[in-house]
């Protein structure tokens, strides 16, 4: 338990570090760190940005007494690990966040501030990465400084992982590389933005995500022959087959399956209907409107419930496509080609787990009501930390509603709230003792 005296001391120190928090985050925003593998990005023009942000953060962590190390699998894409060595044998805790960001898009769309400015206006800091997620990382660093400046030292190790490559699931060069380096803890917190309706939420579960590519073959011919393809008594597929027509058979079937999922798939931390089969892109007729399309491709993002098994999800969808194809003479003999090139696993930590209890306790140190708990609507690196056997949840300042958008921003009030949640979570989870104050 944290005494009232220690609580008030820590809160006072955190409040006095507000300007330092804002300066730290603004400095990070001003360093462009676009993820180099993002579609359409010239890798050579942006490589190194992630490393520069981590060098900036490394200087700060060194200044407050953490031992730091760069973990690099790909030149120009260095991860930063900072470790606060404990005073005893308490439980250890990892904080994980990413410094790579998506491209800012057209500059003219940023009507409030330049994407790399870190402009402060009223209660907001603007800029690409302010919300997703340099804000959360800055909050953790300030939380650790506040603990030390208050004269406390955690009894378990505290590790900060500032990683690269999360936006494009380049796990092998980011969080995966840090895991491979041997960093482990008794629990972990990913500081991805989880604010909803103006309140920071605790997210102990996420969806699983699959990318499915469905390729449907047709038979080319001149478009003037379409009447002979589709009219009763004509020559049908001997003349040609529109892959676009056949693609819509698959689309309609999966749309119905998605409707079924709205009734049959559920999880207590997600709203009804959250699990979907999303047709993100449809392409066909590449040779123009005067040629019968010979190939169409639909790319689906499949978001499934955290308790579901990936293999079973794939089996269910492929079975549905198979049955739809059996009802069409062309598709029966020319079934779609299906591939699954990307899988982002879910995570599902029990809300009554010890790490969730510590975070809930920390939240109630600063609020007069229990912490809101909800599922994380997308994916983040907590999945890979959980796969490595580290119980990991997500909680962070900022809203996904503004992440990846023009005029991305984060509320200063939420940043300060996050610092307090992280600081009290460390003290409760790791335990602590009084030491000489940090200058």
C-alpha positions as CSV (number, residue, x, y, z in Angstrom):
1,X,0.0,0.0,0.0
2,X,1.1,3.5,-0.7
3,X,0.8,5.9,2.2
4,X,-1.1,9.2,2.0
5,X,2.1,11.1,2.7
6,X,4.0,9.3,-0.2
7,X,1.0,9.8,-2.5
8,X,0.8,13.5,-1.9
9,X,4.6,13.9,-2.3
10,X,4.6,12.0,-5.6
11,X,1.7,14.0,-7.0
12,X,3.3,17.3,-6.1
13,X,6.5,16.3,-7.9
14,X,4.6,15.1,-11.0
15,X,2.7,18.4,-11.1
16,X,6.0,20.3,-10.9
17,X,7.4,18.3,-13.9
18,X,4.6,19.3,-16.3
19,X,6.8,21.7,-18.3
20,X,9.5,19.1,-18.5
21,X,7.0,16.6,-19.8
22,X,5.8,19.0,-22.5
23,X,9.3,19.9,-23.6
24,X,10.3,16.3,-23.8
25,X,7.3,15.4,-26.0
26,X,7.6,18.4,-28.2
27,X,11.3,17.6,-28.9
28,X,10.4,14.1,-29.9
29,X,7.6,15.2,-32.2
30,X,10.0,17.6,-34.0
31,X,12.1,14.5,-35.1
32,X,10.3,12.9,-38.1
33,X,10.3,9.1,-37.7
34,X,8.2,7.7,-40.4
35,X,8.2,3.9,-40.6
36,X,10.3,3.1,-43.6
37,X,8.3,0.2,-44.9
38,X,5.0,2.1,-45.1
39,X,3.4,1.7,-48.6
40,X,4.4,4.5,-50.9
41,X,7.2,5.8,-48.7
42,X,10.7,6.2,-50.1
43,X,12.6,4.2,-47.6
44,X,16.0,5.9,-48.2
45,X,14.5,9.3,-47.5
46,X,13.2,8.4,-44.0
47,X,15.5,5.7,-42.7
48,X,17.2,6.8,-39.5
49,X,14.4,8.8,-38.1
50,X,13.4,6.2,-35.6
51,X,17.0,5.9,-34.4
52,X,17.2,9.7,-34.0
53,X,14.2,9.8,-31.8
54,X,15.6,7.0,-29.7
55,X,18.9,8.8,-29.4
56,X,17.0,11.8,-28.1
57,X,15.2,9.7,-25.6
58,X,18.4,7.9,-24.6
59,X,20.0,11.2,-23.6
60,X,17.0,11.9,-21.3
61,X,17.0,8.4,-19.7
62,X,20.8,8.6,-19.1
63,X,20.3,12.0,-17.4
64,X,17.9,10.5,-14.8
65,X,20.1,7.5,-14.1
66,X,18.8,4.7,-16.2
67,X,21.2,2.3,-17.9
68,X,20.5,2.3,-21.6
69,X,21.2,0.2,-24.6
70,X,20.4,0.3,-28.3
71,X,19.2,-2.9,-29.9
72,X,19.6,-2.8,-33.7
73,X,18.6,-5.5,-36.2
74,X,18.5,-3.1,-39.2
75,X,20.8,-0.2,-39.6
76,X,19.0,3.1,-39.0
77,X,16.2,1.4,-37.0
78,X,17.5,1.2,-33.5
79,X,15.4,0.3,-30.5
80,X,16.1,1.9,-27.1
81,X,16.0,0.0,-23.9
82,X,16.4,1.8,-20.6
83,X,16.6,-0.1,-17.3
84,X,16.1,1.3,-13.7
85,X,17.9,-1.2,-11.5
86,X,15.8,-2.0,-8.4
87,X,16.7,-1.8,-4.8
88,X,15.5,-5.3,-3.9
89,X,13.6,-8.3,-5.1
90,X,10.3,-6.9,-6.1
91,X,8.4,-7.7,-9.3
92,X,9.8,-6.3,-12.5
93,X,7.8,-4.3,-15.0
94,X,8.3,-3.4,-18.7
95,X,6.8,-0.3,-20.4
96,X,6.7,-0.7,-24.2
97,X,5.9,1.9,-26.9
98,X,6.9,2.7,-30.5
99,X,8.5,5.7,-32.0
100,X,7.7,5.0,-35.7
101,X,4.8,7.0,-37.1
102,X,2.7,6.9,-40.3
103,X,3.3,9.6,-43.0
104,X,1.6,12.9,-42.2
105,X,-0.2,13.1,-45.5
106,X,-0.8,16.4,-47.4
107,X,0.6,19.3,-45.5
108,X,-2.4,21.5,-46.4
109,X,-4.6,19.1,-44.4
110,X,-2.9,20.1,-41.2
111,X,-4.9,23.2,-40.5
112,X,-4.0,23.5,-36.8
113,X,-0.2,23.1,-36.9
114,X,2.7,21.7,-39.0
115,X,2.9,17.9,-38.5
116,X,6.5,18.2,-37.1
117,X,6.0,21.3,-35.0
118,X,4.8,20.0,-31.6
119,X,2.6,23.1,-31.4
120,X,1.0,23.7,-28.0
121,X,-2.5,25.2,-28.1
122,X,-4.7,25.4,-25.1
123,X,-4.8,21.8,-23.7
124,X,-3.4,20.1,-26.8
125,X,-0.1,19.3,-28.3
126,X,-0.2,18.9,-32.1
127,X,2.0,16.8,-34.4
128,X,2.4,13.4,-36.0
129,X,3.2,10.9,-33.3
130,X,1.9,13.1,-30.4
131,X,-0.9,10.6,-29.7
132,X,0.5,7.5,-31.4
133,X,2.6,7.3,-29.4
134,X,5.5,9.5,-28.4
135,X,3.1,10.9,-25.8
136,X,2.8,7.7,-23.9
137,X,6.6,7.1,-23.9
138,X,7.3,10.6,-22.7
139,X,4.8,10.1,-19.8
140,X,6.6,6.9,-18.7
141,X,9.9,8.7,-18.6
142,X,8.6,11.5,-16.6
143,X,6.8,9.0,-14.2
144,X,10.2,7.4,-13.5
145,X,11.9,10.7,-12.9
146,X,9.1,11.8,-10.6
147,X,9.5,8.6,-8.6
148,X,13.2,9.1,-8.2
149,X,12.8,12.8,-7.5
150,X,10.3,12.0,-4.7
151,X,13.0,9.9,-3.0
152,X,11.6,6.5,-3.9
153,X,13.3,3.5,-5.6
154,X,11.2,0.6,-6.9
155,X,12.1,-2.8,-5.5
156,X,11.7,-4.5,-8.8
157,X,13.4,-3.6,-12.1
158,X,11.6,-1.1,-14.4
159,X,12.4,-1.4,-18.1
160,X,11.4,1.0,-20.9
161,X,11.4,-0.3,-24.4
162,X,11.1,2.4,-27.1
163,X,10.8,0.4,-30.3
164,X,10.6,0.7,-34.0
165,X,8.5,-0.9,-36.8
166,X,5.1,-1.3,-35.0
167,X,3.0,0.5,-37.5
168,X,3.8,-2.1,-40.2
169,X,4.1,-5.0,-37.9
170,X,7.9,-5.2,-38.5
171,X,8.0,-7.0,-35.2
172,X,11.3,-8.8,-36.0
173,X,13.2,-5.4,-36.0
174,X,11.2,-3.9,-33.1
175,X,9.6,-5.5,-30.1
176,X,10.6,-8.9,-31.4
177,X,14.3,-7.9,-31.5
178,X,14.1,-6.6,-27.9
179,X,12.5,-9.9,-26.8
180,X,15.2,-11.8,-28.6
181,X,17.8,-9.7,-26.8
182,X,16.6,-11.4,-23.6
183,X,14.6,-8.6,-21.9
184,X,11.9,-10.1,-19.7
185,X,9.7,-9.0,-16.8
186,X,6.9,-10.2,-14.5
187,X,4.5,-8.0,-16.4
188,X,4.4,-5.3,-19.1
189,X,2.3,-2.3,-20.1
190,X,2.1,-1.1,-23.7
191,X,1.4,2.7,-23.7
192,X,-0.7,2.7,-26.9
193,X,-3.5,5.4,-26.7
194,X,-6.6,4.0,-25.0
195,X,-8.6,7.1,-24.2
196,X,-12.3,6.8,-25.1
197,X,-15.0,9.5,-24.4
198,X,-12.4,11.6,-22.6
199,X,-11.2,8.9,-20.2
200,X,-8.2,6.7,-20.3
201,X,-9.2,3.1,-20.4
202,X,-7.4,-0.1,-19.4
203,X,-7.4,-2.6,-22.3
204,X,-6.4,-6.1,-21.3
205,X,-7.5,-7.7,-24.6
206,X,-7.3,-7.1,-28.3
207,X,-8.7,-8.5,-31.5
208,X,-6.8,-10.9,-33.7
209,X,-6.2,-9.6,-37.2
210,X,-5.7,-11.5,-40.5
211,X,-5.0,-10.2,-44.0
212,X,-6.8,-12.4,-46.5
213,X,-6.2,-12.0,-50.3
214,X,-8.8,-13.7,-52.4
215,X,-8.0,-13.9,-56.1
216,X,-10.9,-14.8,-58.5
217,X,-10.2,-15.9,-62.1
218,X,-12.4,-15.0,-65.1
219,X,-12.0,-15.5,-68.8
220,X,-11.1,-12.6,-71.0
221,X,-13.1,-11.5,-74.1
222,X,-14.5,-8.4,-75.8
223,X,-17.0,-6.6,-73.7
224,X,-19.6,-6.6,-76.5
225,X,-19.9,-10.4,-75.9
226,X,-21.3,-9.9,-72.4
227,X,-24.9,-10.6,-73.6
228,X,-23.9,-14.0,-74.9
229,X,-22.2,-14.8,-71.5
230,X,-25.2,-13.9,-69.2
231,X,-28.4,-14.5,-71.2
232,X,-30.3,-17.7,-71.0
233,X,-29.7,-20.0,-73.9
234,X,-26.4,-18.4,-74.9
235,X,-22.9,-19.8,-74.7
236,X,-22.0,-18.6,-71.2
237,X,-18.4,-19.4,-70.1
238,X,-17.5,-20.6,-73.6
239,X,-17.5,-16.9,-74.5
240,X,-16.0,-15.3,-71.4
241,X,-16.4,-14.9,-67.7
242,X,-16.3,-11.7,-65.8
243,X,-14.1,-12.1,-62.7
244,X,-15.9,-9.0,-61.3
245,X,-19.3,-10.8,-61.4
246,X,-17.7,-13.8,-59.7
247,X,-16.0,-11.7,-57.1
248,X,-19.3,-10.3,-56.0
249,X,-20.5,-13.8,-55.3
250,X,-17.7,-14.2,-52.9
251,X,-18.2,-10.7,-51.5
252,X,-21.9,-11.4,-50.9
253,X,-21.2,-14.7,-49.2
254,X,-18.6,-13.1,-46.8
255,X,-20.9,-10.2,-46.1
256,X,-23.5,-12.7,-44.9
257,X,-20.9,-14.5,-42.8
258,X,-20.0,-11.1,-41.3
259,X,-23.6,-10.6,-40.4
260,X,-23.6,-14.0,-38.7
261,X,-20.5,-13.0,-36.8
262,X,-22.4,-10.0,-35.4
263,X,-24.7,-12.5,-33.7
264,X,-22.4,-15.3,-32.9
265,X,-19.0,-13.7,-32.0
266,X,-18.7,-11.9,-28.7
267,X,-16.4,-11.0,-25.9
268,X,-17.2,-9.2,-22.6
269,X,-14.8,-6.3,-23.3
270,X,-16.0,-5.6,-26.8
271,X,-19.2,-4.0,-28.1
272,X,-21.6,-6.3,-30.0
273,X,-20.7,-6.6,-33.7
274,X,-17.0,-5.5,-33.3
275,X,-15.6,-8.6,-35.0
276,X,-15.7,-8.1,-38.8
277,X,-14.6,-9.3,-42.2
278,X,-13.7,-6.0,-43.9
279,X,-13.3,-5.8,-47.7
280,X,-10.6,-3.2,-47.8
281,X,-9.7,-3.2,-51.5
282,X,-11.4,-4.6,-54.6
283,X,-9.6,-4.5,-57.9
284,X,-10.5,-5.9,-61.3
285,X,-10.9,-5.0,-64.9
286,X,-7.3,-3.7,-65.2
287,X,-7.5,-3.8,-69.0
288,X,-10.3,-1.3,-69.1
289,X,-14.1,-1.4,-69.6
290,X,-14.0,-2.9,-73.1
291,X,-12.4,-6.2,-72.0
292,X,-14.1,-8.8,-69.9
293,X,-12.1,-8.9,-66.7
294,X,-10.0,-12.0,-66.3
295,X,-8.9,-11.5,-62.7
296,X,-10.3,-9.7,-59.6
297,X,-8.7,-9.5,-56.2
298,X,-10.4,-8.7,-52.9
299,X,-8.2,-7.9,-49.8
300,X,-9.9,-8.5,-46.5
301,X,-8.9,-7.4,-43.0
302,X,-10.4,-10.0,-40.7
303,X,-10.8,-8.9,-37.1
304,X,-11.7,-11.8,-34.9
305,X,-12.5,-12.3,-31.2
306,X,-9.4,-12.8,-28.9
307,X,-10.6,-16.2,-27.6
308,X,-10.9,-17.6,-31.1
309,X,-8.3,-19.8,-32.7
310,X,-6.6,-18.5,-35.8
311,X,-6.8,-21.8,-37.6
312,X,-10.5,-22.2,-36.9
313,X,-11.2,-18.7,-38.1
314,X,-9.4,-19.4,-41.4
315,X,-11.2,-22.7,-41.7
316,X,-14.6,-21.1,-41.2
317,X,-14.0,-18.4,-43.8
318,X,-12.5,-20.8,-46.4
319,X,-15.4,-23.2,-45.9
320,X,-17.9,-20.4,-46.5
321,X,-16.1,-19.4,-49.7
322,X,-16.1,-23.0,-50.8
323,X,-19.8,-23.5,-50.3
324,X,-20.5,-20.2,-52.2
325,X,-18.3,-21.4,-55.0
326,X,-20.1,-24.8,-55.2
327,X,-23.3,-23.0,-56.1
328,X,-21.7,-21.4,-59.2
329,X,-20.7,-23.6,-62.2
330,X,-17.6,-21.4,-63.0
331,X,-16.4,-21.0,-59.5
332,X,-17.0,-24.7,-58.7
333,X,-14.4,-25.6,-61.4
334,X,-12.3,-22.5,-60.9
335,X,-12.2,-21.9,-57.2
336,X,-10.7,-18.7,-55.8
337,X,-7.1,-18.6,-54.7
338,X,-6.9,-17.6,-51.1
339,X,-3.8,-16.6,-49.2
340,X,-3.2,-15.3,-45.6
341,X,0.1,-13.3,-45.7
342,X,-0.3,-11.4,-42.4
343,X,-1.4,-12.4,-38.9
344,X,-1.4,-10.1,-35.9
345,X,-2.2,-12.3,-32.9
346,X,-4.7,-11.1,-30.2
347,X,-4.0,-11.0,-26.5
348,X,-6.5,-11.7,-23.7
349,X,-5.4,-11.0,-20.1
350,X,-7.9,-11.7,-17.4
351,X,-9.2,-8.3,-16.0
352,X,-8.7,-9.8,-12.5
353,X,-5.0,-10.6,-13.1
354,X,-2.4,-9.1,-10.8
355,X,-1.2,-6.5,-13.3
356,X,-4.7,-5.3,-13.9
357,X,-5.3,-5.0,-10.2
358,X,-2.2,-2.9,-9.8
359,X,-3.2,-0.5,-12.6
360,X,-6.7,-0.3,-11.1
361,X,-5.3,0.5,-7.7
362,X,-3.0,3.2,-9.3
363,X,-6.0,4.7,-11.1
364,X,-8.0,5.0,-7.9
365,X,-5.2,6.9,-6.3
366,X,-6.1,9.8,-8.6
367,X,-9.8,9.2,-9.4
368,X,-13.0,8.8,-7.4
369,X,-14.3,5.9,-9.6
370,X,-13.0,2.6,-10.9
371,X,-10.9,2.5,-14.0
372,X,-12.9,1.9,-17.2
373,X,-12.0,-1.4,-18.8
374,X,-12.5,-2.2,-22.5
375,X,-11.0,-4.2,-25.3
376,X,-8.4,-2.7,-27.6
377,X,-10.1,-2.3,-31.0
378,X,-7.0,-3.0,-33.1
379,X,-3.6,-4.4,-32.5
380,X,-0.3,-3.5,-30.8
381,X,2.9,-5.1,-29.6
382,X,1.3,-6.3,-26.4
383,X,0.4,-9.4,-28.5
384,X,4.0,-10.3,-29.0
385,X,5.0,-9.7,-25.4
386,X,2.1,-12.0,-24.3
387,X,3.3,-14.6,-26.7
388,X,6.7,-14.4,-25.1
389,X,5.1,-15.3,-21.8
390,X,4.9,-11.8,-20.3
391,X,1.4,-10.8,-19.1
392,X,0.9,-7.5,-21.0
393,X,-2.0,-5.0,-21.1
394,X,-2.5,-1.7,-22.8
395,X,-3.1,1.7,-21.3
396,X,-2.1,5.1,-22.6
397,X,-3.0,8.7,-23.2
398,X,-4.5,9.8,-26.4
399,X,-7.4,8.6,-28.6
400,X,-7.2,6.3,-31.6
401,X,-9.9,8.6,-33.1
402,X,-7.1,11.2,-33.9
403,X,-4.2,8.8,-34.5
404,X,-3.0,8.7,-38.1
405,X,-5.2,11.7,-39.0
406,X,-4.3,15.3,-40.0
407,X,-4.1,17.5,-36.9
408,X,-3.2,14.6,-34.7
409,X,-2.9,15.8,-31.1
410,X,-2.9,14.7,-27.5
411,X,-4.5,16.3,-24.5
412,X,-2.1,17.7,-22.0
413,X,-4.5,16.8,-19.2
414,X,-4.4,13.1,-20.4
415,X,-0.6,13.2,-20.5
416,X,-0.5,14.3,-16.9
417,X,-3.1,11.6,-15.9
418,X,-1.0,9.0,-17.6
419,X,2.2,10.0,-15.7
420,X,0.3,9.5,-12.5
421,X,-1.2,6.2,-13.5
422,X,2.3,4.9,-14.6
423,X,4.0,6.2,-11.5
424,X,1.6,4.6,-9.0
425,X,1.5,1.4,-11.0
426,X,5.2,1.1,-10.7
427,X,5.2,1.7,-6.9
428,X,2.3,-0.8,-6.4
429,X,3.6,-3.5,-8.7
430,X,7.3,-3.3,-7.9
431,X,7.1,-2.2,-4.3
432,X,9.4,0.7,-3.3
433,X,11.6,2.1,-0.5
434,X,12.7,5.6,0.4
435,X,16.1,6.8,-0.9
436,X,17.9,10.0,-1.4
437,X,16.0,12.3,-3.7
438,X,17.1,12.7,-7.3
439,X,18.3,16.3,-8.0
